[in-house]
């Protein structure tokens, strides 16, 4: 069985420390070099990682900041990195942010929507989430936001009691291999469409329809979840399905200066066409109305001021 992804504290902290050693002070004067901001992103090839790379490029071009993406397991790791000072920026699914104990989270904006996806082999007898009972399932890497959603999906489907399924925690790439090798029967993850790790698998896959679970999820957890359509044939040949959409936030440490955060808002608004990941089918936010929809997570003062300055 492939090894699960390491958490931020075990795998990325050393890299973060190296970056911090040479980091430009966040409060550097306007005439100095642009500030360096470490962005806790996610797995290489994932939606967060792709967006982080695009943001780093446009920030460098605009001389707004030097954004340094950090590889992590996902949302939970990213929140821990932000809270511990190992990163100044972090990508996260909004439900993971709601569950995080830190009271100091602030947002630059709600940047996109991730799709929670459940894949099985195309020739599998599994047709619904109920059919996962007794099966081996990858529920996401340790430290990822997918694990939280996976457990909520299983609970909504009535297959969350101890022993109902055999949970395995794997990174997306390892999970794709394990599904093809029949080491697991299903894979759960949150990502874009199509997620590269599953876009060209050795074995054909199809997605399960989660539409029947959305009402229960919203009743229990509120508007963090919504039903979203997945077009047919995103991953080879399969029918269209409904799955669960989860907004994702670009968070910023509250100690980052207002002017630096305002510059980031400017990039999101003015360079939006350069910030569209290839796996962003149907999930393109990046306009002023959706950027400010951060739920109970407040905007950083610098972000709020910039949105008001531009749009009242």
C-alpha positions as CSV (number, residue, x, y, z in Angstrom):
1,X,0.0,0.0,0.0
2,X,1.4,3.5,-0.9
3,X,2.5,5.6,2.0
4,X,0.0,8.3,3.2
5,X,1.0,11.9,2.7
6,X,2.9,13.4,5.6
7,X,1.3,16.3,7.6
8,X,2.6,19.8,7.4
9,X,4.3,19.5,10.8
10,X,6.3,16.5,9.7
11,X,7.0,17.2,6.1
12,X,6.8,20.9,5.3
13,X,7.9,22.6,8.5
14,X,11.6,22.2,7.5
15,X,10.9,23.8,4.1
16,X,8.9,26.6,5.7
17,X,11.8,27.2,8.1
18,X,14.3,27.5,5.3
19,X,12.0,30.0,3.5
20,X,11.6,32.0,6.7
21,X,15.3,32.3,7.2
22,X,15.7,34.4,4.1
23,X,12.3,36.1,4.2
24,X,11.9,39.8,3.6
25,X,10.3,41.5,6.6
26,X,6.6,41.9,6.1
27,X,6.7,45.5,7.1
28,X,9.4,46.5,4.6
29,X,9.1,50.0,3.3
30,X,7.5,50.7,-0.1
31,X,10.8,51.4,-1.8
32,X,12.3,48.1,-0.7
33,X,11.8,44.7,-2.2
34,X,8.3,43.2,-2.2
35,X,7.4,41.3,0.9
36,X,7.8,37.6,0.9
37,X,4.7,35.6,1.9
38,X,4.7,31.8,2.4
39,X,1.5,30.3,1.1
40,X,0.5,26.9,2.7
41,X,-1.0,25.4,-0.4
42,X,-1.5,21.6,-0.7
43,X,-0.5,18.5,-2.7
44,X,1.4,19.0,-5.9
45,X,-1.1,18.6,-8.7
46,X,-4.0,19.6,-6.6
47,X,-6.3,22.6,-7.1
48,X,-4.8,24.6,-4.2
49,X,-1.3,24.0,-5.5
50,X,-2.2,25.1,-9.0
51,X,-3.9,28.3,-7.8
52,X,-0.9,29.0,-5.5
53,X,1.5,28.8,-8.4
54,X,-0.6,31.1,-10.6
55,X,-0.9,33.6,-7.7
56,X,2.9,33.5,-7.2
57,X,3.4,34.3,-10.9
58,X,1.1,37.3,-11.0
59,X,2.3,38.6,-7.7
60,X,5.9,38.6,-9.0
61,X,4.9,40.2,-12.3
62,X,3.1,43.0,-10.4
63,X,5.9,43.4,-7.8
64,X,3.2,43.1,-5.2
65,X,4.8,40.3,-3.2
66,X,7.0,37.2,-3.5
67,X,4.6,34.4,-2.8
68,X,6.3,31.1,-2.0
69,X,3.9,28.1,-2.2
70,X,4.6,25.3,0.4
71,X,3.6,21.7,-0.2
72,X,1.2,20.4,2.5
73,X,-1.4,17.7,2.8
74,X,-4.2,20.2,2.6
75,X,-6.6,22.4,4.5
76,X,-6.0,21.2,8.1
77,X,-2.2,21.4,7.7
78,X,-2.5,24.8,6.1
79,X,-4.6,26.1,9.0
80,X,-2.0,24.8,11.4
81,X,0.8,26.4,9.4
82,X,-1.0,29.8,9.5
83,X,-1.8,29.6,13.2
84,X,1.8,28.6,14.1
85,X,3.4,31.4,12.0
86,X,5.0,28.9,9.6
87,X,3.0,30.6,6.7
88,X,1.5,34.0,6.1
89,X,-1.1,32.8,3.6
90,X,-3.1,29.6,3.5
91,X,-5.6,27.9,1.3
92,X,-8.5,26.1,3.0
93,X,-11.9,24.6,2.4
94,X,-14.3,26.8,4.3
95,X,-15.7,24.0,6.4
96,X,-12.2,23.2,7.7
97,X,-11.8,26.9,8.6
98,X,-15.1,26.8,10.5
99,X,-13.9,23.8,12.5
100,X,-10.5,25.2,13.3
101,X,-10.0,26.3,17.0
102,X,-8.1,29.5,16.1
103,X,-10.0,32.7,16.6
104,X,-7.6,34.8,14.6
105,X,-8.4,33.7,11.1
106,X,-8.8,36.4,8.5
107,X,-9.4,36.1,4.8
108,X,-8.3,37.8,1.6
109,X,-11.3,36.3,-0.1
110,X,-13.3,33.3,-1.2
111,X,-11.4,32.4,-4.3
112,X,-13.0,29.3,-5.8
113,X,-15.1,26.3,-5.2
114,X,-13.7,22.8,-4.8
115,X,-15.7,19.7,-5.8
116,X,-15.9,16.8,-3.4
117,X,-15.6,13.7,-5.5
118,X,-16.1,10.0,-4.9
119,X,-14.6,7.8,-7.6
120,X,-14.9,4.0,-8.2
121,X,-13.5,1.8,-11.0
122,X,-15.8,2.0,-14.0
123,X,-16.5,-1.7,-13.8
124,X,-17.3,-1.6,-10.0
125,X,-20.6,-2.9,-8.7
126,X,-20.7,0.2,-6.4
127,X,-23.5,2.6,-7.5
128,X,-24.2,4.7,-4.5
129,X,-22.5,5.8,-1.3
130,X,-24.6,3.2,0.5
131,X,-22.8,0.5,-1.5
132,X,-19.5,1.5,0.2
133,X,-20.4,-0.5,3.3
134,X,-17.7,-3.2,3.9
135,X,-15.4,-1.6,1.3
136,X,-11.9,-0.1,1.6
137,X,-12.0,3.6,0.9
138,X,-9.4,6.3,0.7
139,X,-10.8,9.3,2.7
140,X,-7.9,11.8,2.0
141,X,-4.5,12.3,3.3
142,X,-3.8,13.0,7.0
143,X,-4.0,16.8,7.4
144,X,-6.3,17.3,4.4
145,X,-9.8,18.9,4.4
146,X,-11.1,15.9,2.4
147,X,-10.9,13.7,5.5
148,X,-13.4,15.8,7.4
149,X,-15.8,15.9,4.4
150,X,-15.4,12.2,3.8
151,X,-16.5,11.4,7.3
152,X,-19.5,13.7,7.0
153,X,-20.5,12.2,3.6
154,X,-20.4,8.7,5.1
155,X,-22.4,9.8,8.1
156,X,-25.1,11.4,5.9
157,X,-25.2,8.1,3.9
158,X,-25.6,6.1,7.1
159,X,-22.4,4.2,6.7
160,X,-20.3,5.9,9.4
161,X,-20.6,3.5,12.3
162,X,-17.4,1.8,13.5
163,X,-16.4,-0.9,11.1
164,X,-18.9,0.0,8.4
165,X,-16.1,0.8,5.9
166,X,-12.3,0.4,6.0
167,X,-10.9,3.8,6.0
168,X,-7.4,4.4,4.4
169,X,-5.7,7.8,4.3
170,X,-3.8,8.4,1.1
171,X,-2.6,11.4,-0.9
172,X,-4.5,11.9,-4.2
173,X,-1.8,10.4,-6.4
174,X,-1.3,7.4,-4.1
175,X,-5.1,6.9,-3.9
176,X,-5.4,7.0,-7.7
177,X,-2.8,4.2,-8.0
178,X,-4.4,2.2,-5.2
179,X,-7.8,2.4,-6.9
180,X,-6.3,1.1,-10.2
181,X,-4.5,-1.6,-8.4
182,X,-7.7,-2.7,-6.6
183,X,-6.1,-2.0,-3.2
184,X,-9.1,0.3,-2.4
185,X,-12.6,0.2,-3.8
186,X,-13.3,4.0,-3.8
187,X,-11.5,7.2,-3.4
188,X,-12.8,10.4,-1.8
189,X,-11.1,13.8,-2.4
190,X,-11.8,17.5,-2.8
191,X,-10.4,19.2,-5.9
192,X,-11.0,20.8,-9.2
193,X,-12.4,19.3,-12.4
194,X,-10.7,17.4,-13.7
195,X,-8.2,16.7,-10.8
196,X,-4.9,15.8,-12.6
197,X,-4.2,12.7,-10.4
198,X,-7.4,11.1,-11.8
199,X,-7.6,12.7,-15.2
200,X,-5.7,9.9,-17.0
201,X,-5.7,6.9,-14.6
202,X,-4.5,3.4,-15.7
203,X,-8.1,2.1,-15.0
204,X,-11.3,3.9,-16.1
205,X,-13.2,5.5,-13.3
206,X,-16.6,7.0,-12.7
207,X,-18.0,9.3,-10.0
208,X,-20.8,8.6,-7.6
209,X,-23.8,10.9,-7.5
210,X,-24.0,12.7,-4.1
211,X,-27.0,14.9,-4.8
212,X,-29.3,13.0,-2.4
213,X,-26.9,13.8,0.5
214,X,-26.7,17.6,0.0
215,X,-29.9,18.5,1.9
216,X,-28.8,16.5,5.0
217,X,-25.3,18.1,4.9
218,X,-26.8,21.6,4.7
219,X,-29.3,20.9,7.5
220,X,-26.4,19.7,9.7
221,X,-23.6,22.1,8.7
222,X,-25.2,25.0,6.9
223,X,-24.2,26.7,3.7
224,X,-20.6,25.4,3.6
225,X,-22.0,22.7,1.3
226,X,-24.1,22.9,-1.9
227,X,-25.0,20.7,-4.7
228,X,-23.0,21.3,-7.9
229,X,-23.2,19.5,-11.3
230,X,-20.3,17.6,-12.7
231,X,-20.6,17.3,-16.5
232,X,-20.4,14.0,-18.2
233,X,-17.1,12.6,-19.4
234,X,-14.8,14.7,-17.2
235,X,-12.9,11.5,-16.5
236,X,-13.2,9.4,-19.6
237,X,-16.7,8.1,-20.3
238,X,-19.2,8.5,-17.4
239,X,-22.6,10.2,-16.9
240,X,-23.2,13.6,-15.4
241,X,-23.6,13.6,-11.7
242,X,-24.3,16.0,-8.8
243,X,-21.7,16.3,-6.2
244,X,-20.9,18.5,-3.2
245,X,-19.3,22.0,-3.7
246,X,-17.2,23.6,-1.0
247,X,-16.0,27.2,-1.2
248,X,-12.3,27.6,-0.6
249,X,-10.7,30.6,1.1
250,X,-7.4,32.4,0.7
251,X,-6.5,33.2,4.3
252,X,-3.9,35.6,5.6
253,X,-2.3,36.0,9.0
254,X,-3.8,39.0,10.7
255,X,-0.3,40.5,11.3
256,X,0.3,41.0,7.5
257,X,0.2,44.8,6.8
258,X,-3.0,46.2,5.4
259,X,-1.3,47.5,2.3
260,X,0.1,44.1,1.4
261,X,-3.3,42.5,1.7
262,X,-4.9,45.3,-0.3
263,X,-2.3,44.5,-3.1
264,X,-3.4,40.8,-3.0
265,X,-7.0,41.8,-3.4
266,X,-6.0,43.9,-6.4
267,X,-4.4,40.9,-8.0
268,X,-7.5,38.8,-7.5
269,X,-9.7,41.5,-9.0
270,X,-7.4,42.8,-11.8
271,X,-5.6,39.7,-12.8
272,X,-8.5,37.2,-12.4
273,X,-8.1,35.8,-16.0
274,X,-4.5,34.8,-15.1
275,X,-5.6,33.0,-11.9
276,X,-7.9,30.4,-13.4
277,X,-6.5,26.9,-12.8
278,X,-6.9,24.3,-15.6
279,X,-9.0,22.2,-13.2
280,X,-11.6,25.0,-12.7
281,X,-14.5,23.8,-14.8
282,X,-17.6,25.6,-13.5
283,X,-15.9,27.0,-10.4
284,X,-14.7,30.4,-11.5
285,X,-15.4,33.0,-8.8
286,X,-12.9,35.8,-8.5
287,X,-15.3,38.7,-8.8
288,X,-16.0,41.2,-6.0
289,X,-19.4,39.8,-5.0
290,X,-18.2,36.2,-4.5
291,X,-14.7,37.1,-3.1
292,X,-16.3,38.7,0.0
293,X,-18.5,35.7,0.7
294,X,-16.3,34.3,3.4
295,X,-19.0,33.2,5.8
296,X,-18.2,33.6,9.4
297,X,-14.5,34.1,8.7
298,X,-13.9,37.9,8.7
299,X,-12.0,39.7,6.0
300,X,-8.6,41.0,6.9
301,X,-8.9,44.8,7.5
302,X,-6.7,45.5,4.5
303,X,-8.9,43.3,2.3
304,X,-12.1,44.9,3.6
305,X,-10.8,48.4,3.0
306,X,-9.8,47.5,-0.6
307,X,-13.1,46.0,-1.5
308,X,-14.9,49.0,-0.1
309,X,-12.6,51.4,-1.9
310,X,-13.3,49.7,-5.2
311,X,-17.0,48.8,-4.9
312,X,-18.4,50.8,-2.0
